[in-house]
Amino acid sequence: MTDRLTSMSVFVKATDLGSLTAAATALGMSSQMAGKHIRSLEDRLGTPLMRRSTRRQSLTDAGRLFYERCRRVLSEVEAAEAVIEDVSATPRGRLRISAPVGFGATQLAPLLADFMARHVGIEIELVLTDRYVDPVDEGYDAVVRLGPIAETSLVARELVSHEQVVCASPAYLAAHGTPGVPEDLARHACLGFVNASGLPYAVWRFTKNGADHTVRIRSRFQVNDGRVLSAVAAAGHGIVLQPEAVLRAAIERGSLVPLLTDYRPPGRSMFLLFSARRPQPPKLRAFIDAVVRAFPATGSTSASGKGHA
């Protein structure tokens, strides 16, 4: 017999996301198991809750009524669990986190390893992606997002700015010369980063003394992972523009040399987004505190569409 609350969770998630497959992925189960939970509910209630076809699904009249009740029940269960967690004050349970690939791999992942060592009752699922992630619809407890944020019902804590640096290997510079101004980059082999939409960043921008310098670069090699760009640049195949955090290890080894240090590439704001729900589970509070402490914003501690943590 399937657990009734789990079945209700599957039903609500499938309704919110529009498909059983998406619900199964979000809840960490197979599509077959998700379907079993829905059938269990329908058998128990004696009526269909969903109309399913190969292309879409929709709720029956009974399904719409049941959906609203299920949301209330699950919200109350979640609140009850949060109260107990708060009483125990011991962070435990599973956290589902999303972060940009470069930042997540080079900075957040090492932090999470230390975080789990200190909080042995916490499990982490870290999903690295550069695409836009909806924390609510996709079932994340917290999301790190680059760039400005729109008005949102989520809390947004500002983190340290994502600063960029332009580099090349000593071997490349010995063979091709060192650019003295950003405009020189147009004559060099530059390595292109491909964003989440599949389009390469073909224009690099710099500022100096309030003046803008915009350069259209040539890229024979393009990839959507800054760590790969760092390795290719260190091997002598071109000039790279990436976040300092991604290139830091290669710079410290001497494999890459910072260039155009009098010019400033644009930085990007970075935020940690999470639900404004009160009370927050200890596991989430502990994670937020760890991230904000490790990556504090310069001159500011938080920004929010709805409120501060």
N, C-alpha and C positions, 0 to 999 in steps of 0.2 A: 504494500500500500504506500503510495507516495505521500509525502508530508504536505498537509493542506496549506500551510503558510508558504512553503516553497512553491507550490503550484500557483498560489495567488500572486507571488512575486513574478513568476514566469509570465502569467497572464497580463499583469500590469506592464511589465517590461516589453512584451511583444506588442502590446497596444501602443505604447509610447514610441517604440522604434519602428513600428510598421511591419515587422516580420518576425517569425519564430527564429529564423537563422540568426538575425541580429541580436535577439534576446538571448539565445543560447550562447553566443560569443561573449556578450557582456556579462553573463552570469557564470561563465566558465563550465558549460556543460555541452553535450552533443545536441544536435538538432533533434535527433530521435528521442532523447530524454525530455527535451522541452515539449515536444508533441505529446509525449506520454502524460506530462503534467496537465496539459490543457484537456486531454481526453478524460483524465481522472476527474477534473472539475465538472466537465459536462456530464459525465456518468453520475456523479454524486448529485448534481442539480436536476438532472433529467431533462436538460434542454441545451441546444447548441448556444455557444457564446460567440463564436466567430464564423463568418463565412469565408472560406478559403478557396483560392483558385491558384493557378500556376503563376499569375502575375501580381495579384494583390490580395489583401485580406481586409475585412471590415467587421465591425461588431454587429451582432443582432441587437434587437431592442433589449432583450434580457441581458446581453453582454454589456451594453452601455450602463445599465443600472448596476450590474455587478461590479463593473470597473470602478465606478465612483466609490462604492462601499469598500472595495478592496484597497483602494488608495488610502482611505481613512484608517482601515484596520492596520495596514502595514506601517503607516505613519505613527500610529499609537504604539505599535510594537517596537519600532525604532526608537521612539522617545523613551519607552520603558527601559530598553537596553542601555540607552545613553545615561539614564539616571543611575542604573546599577554600576555602569562603568565609571561614572563620576564618583560614586560612593567609594568604589574600590581604589580609584585614582591610579590604577596600574595600567599603563598603555598596553593594549593587547588587541589582536585581531588583524585583519587583512587591509592593506592600503593599496589602492590602485592609482598610480601616478602616471602622468604623461609629461614629456619634456622634449624640447628640440634636440635633434640628434647630436650636434656638436657639444652643446652644453651638458646634455644628459650623460654622454659617454665620458667626457673628460673631467667634469666637475661634480655633477650630481651623483653619479654612480659611486665614486669613492666615499662621498658623504653618507650615502645610504648604507654602505658596508659598515661604517663606524656606527651609524644609527642603530642598525639591527644588532650589533654586538652589545650595545648599551641597553637595548629593549628587546630581550629575547622572546617576548610574547608577541612581537609584531612580525607579520609577513608582508613582503613588498612585491607587487607586480609593477614593473617599470616598463612603459611603452614609449619608445623613442620614435618621434615622427616630426617632420617639419610642416605638416599640413595643419590647418585650423582644426582644433579639437573642441567639441562641445562637451563640457564636463558633465552636465546634467543628462543629456540624451545618451551619452556614451558610457555613463556609469563610472566616472572618475571621482575620487575623493579630492584630488587637487591636480592642477595643471599649471605648468610653467609656460608662459607665453611671451614671445618677443614682439616688440613694437607697441604702438599706442593701443589702448583698449577702448571700446565703445561703452556707452552707458550699460550697466549690467546689474542684475540682481545679486550677483556674486560679490564676495569681498575680494578686493585686489590689493595685495601687499606688494609694494614696489621693492625690487631687488637691485643689486648693483648693475650699472649700465653695461651692456655687452659691447666692449670696446674692440675695434678691429686694428690690425697691423698688416703692413705689406712687407713681404720678405722674399729672399732668394738665397740659394746656396752659394758658398764661396766659389765653387767650381763654375757655376753659371755666370757669376759676376766676373770671374777671371776671363772667361771666354767671350762674354758679350758686353762687358762694361757695366758701370753702375749708373742708373738713372739719377739725374740731379734734380729734376722737377717732374711733377706728375705727367706733363705732356710727353716726356720721353718714353713713357710706358707704351705709347702707341707703336713704337718701333721695336718692342720686345715681345717675346713669347710669354703671354700671360695665361694662367690656368683658370678656367671658368667654373664657377659654382652654379649648379642648376637648382632652382628653387622648387618648392613643392608643387607648383603648377606645371613643371617640366620646362620652364623657360630659363635660359641662362642669364646671369647678371652681366650684360655686355658693356655697361657703363660704370666706371669707378669714379667716385667723387671724393674730393679732398677740400679742406679749408686751411687758410693761413692768413693771419691778421685780418680776418673778416672777409677775405676774398675767396671765391669759390673756384675750384679747378675741376673740370669735368673731362674725363678721357674715355673714348670708346676703345676698348681693348680687342685684340685678336686672340682667339682661343682655339688651338688645335685639339686641346684635351679639356673635356668638361665632365663633371661628375656631381652627384648630389650629396657628397659626404666630405666635409672639410678635412677629416683625418686622412683620407686618400689624397687630397690635394697637398696636404703637408708632406706626405711621403714622396709624392712625385716631385714636388719642389725641392725637397732635400736631396733627391737623386740627381738634381741638376737640370731638370727639364723645363724650368720656367719660373715666373714670378707669381706669387700667391697673395691674395688678400682674404684674410679670414679672421675670426675673433682671436684675440690674444690668447685666450684660454686654450684654444685648439692648437695653436702653434708654440705654446710656451715650452713644452718639453724639448722640441727640436731647437728652439732658440737657446735654451740652457745648455744643450749638448754642443752647440756651435754648428749644427747641421744647417741652420737657417740664420740669416743675418737681416735684422730690420733695416728697411730702406725709407728714404724720404721722411726722416724723423722730425723735420721741421713742419711737416704737413700732417693734418689730422683727418683720417677717414671718419665718416659719420658713425657714431655709436648708436645703439638701439636700446630703448628702454626694455626692461624685463620685469614681469610681474608673476606672482604666485596667486592663482585664482582658486577659491574654494567656497563652499556653501556658507551662507550667513546664518545657518541654523544654530540656535542655542538650546541646550548646551552642546558644545562640540565634544565628541568622544575624546578621551585622553590620548588615544593613538594619533588622532589628527592634530590635536593641540601640540603634542610633542614633535610631530613632523614639521609643523609650521614654525615652531620656535627654533628648531634646528636649522632650517633653511634660511630663515630671516637672520639668524645669528651668524651663519656662515657667509651669506652674501648680502650684507647690509647696503642699502641704497646710500649714495653720497648726498648728505645734506637733507635726506628725507627718509622717513621710516615706513610710510604707507600712503597708498592712494586707493580710492574705492569708488565704485559706482553706486553702492548702497550704504556702506558703512565700513568701519575699521575693525580689525580683529582685536 
